[in-house]
Amino acid sequence: MQGYCMKCKTKREMKSTEQVTMKNGRPATKGICPTCGTKMFKIGKS
């Protein structure tokens, strides 16, 4: 799953992805940037 890394300012493949549900009930995916280790977040079903 790809997400946008705010630190690298590029789209990257997330590692250690985890499906979560936000407070408003929408699905999302959390992950970690493989290059810099920053947390990444993508809203929407994957």
C-alpha positions as CSV (number, residue, x, y, z in Angstrom):
1,M,0.0,0.0,0.0
2,Q,1.4,3.4,-1.0
3,G,1.1,6.5,1.1
4,Y,2.6,10.0,1.1
5,C,5.5,10.6,3.5
6,M,5.4,14.2,4.8
7,K,9.1,14.1,5.7
8,C,10.4,12.7,2.4
9,K,7.7,14.6,0.4
10,T,7.2,11.6,-1.9
11,K,4.9,8.6,-2.3
12,R,6.3,5.5,-0.8
13,E,5.3,1.9,0.0
14,M,4.3,1.7,3.6
15,K,5.7,-1.0,5.8
16,S,4.1,-2.5,9.0
17,T,0.7,-1.5,7.8
18,E,-2.3,-1.8,10.1
19,Q,-6.0,-1.4,9.3
20,V,-7.7,1.1,11.7
21,T,-11.1,2.8,12.0
22,M,-11.1,6.6,12.7
23,K,-13.4,8.2,15.3
24,N,-16.0,9.0,12.6
25,G,-16.2,5.4,11.4
26,R,-14.2,5.7,8.2
27,P,-11.5,3.1,7.4
28,A,-7.9,4.1,7.3
29,T,-4.4,2.5,7.1
30,K,-1.4,3.3,9.3
31,G,2.2,2.5,8.4
32,I,5.8,3.5,8.6
33,C,8.0,5.0,5.9
34,P,10.8,2.5,5.0
35,T,13.3,5.3,4.3
36,C,13.0,7.7,7.2
37,G,10.8,5.8,9.8
38,T,8.1,8.5,10.0
39,K,4.5,7.5,10.6
40,M,2.3,7.5,7.5
41,F,-1.5,7.6,7.3
42,K,-3.9,6.9,4.4
43,I,-7.6,7.4,4.6
44,G,-9.8,5.0,2.7
45,K,-10.3,1.3,2.3
46,S,-7.2,-0.7,1.1
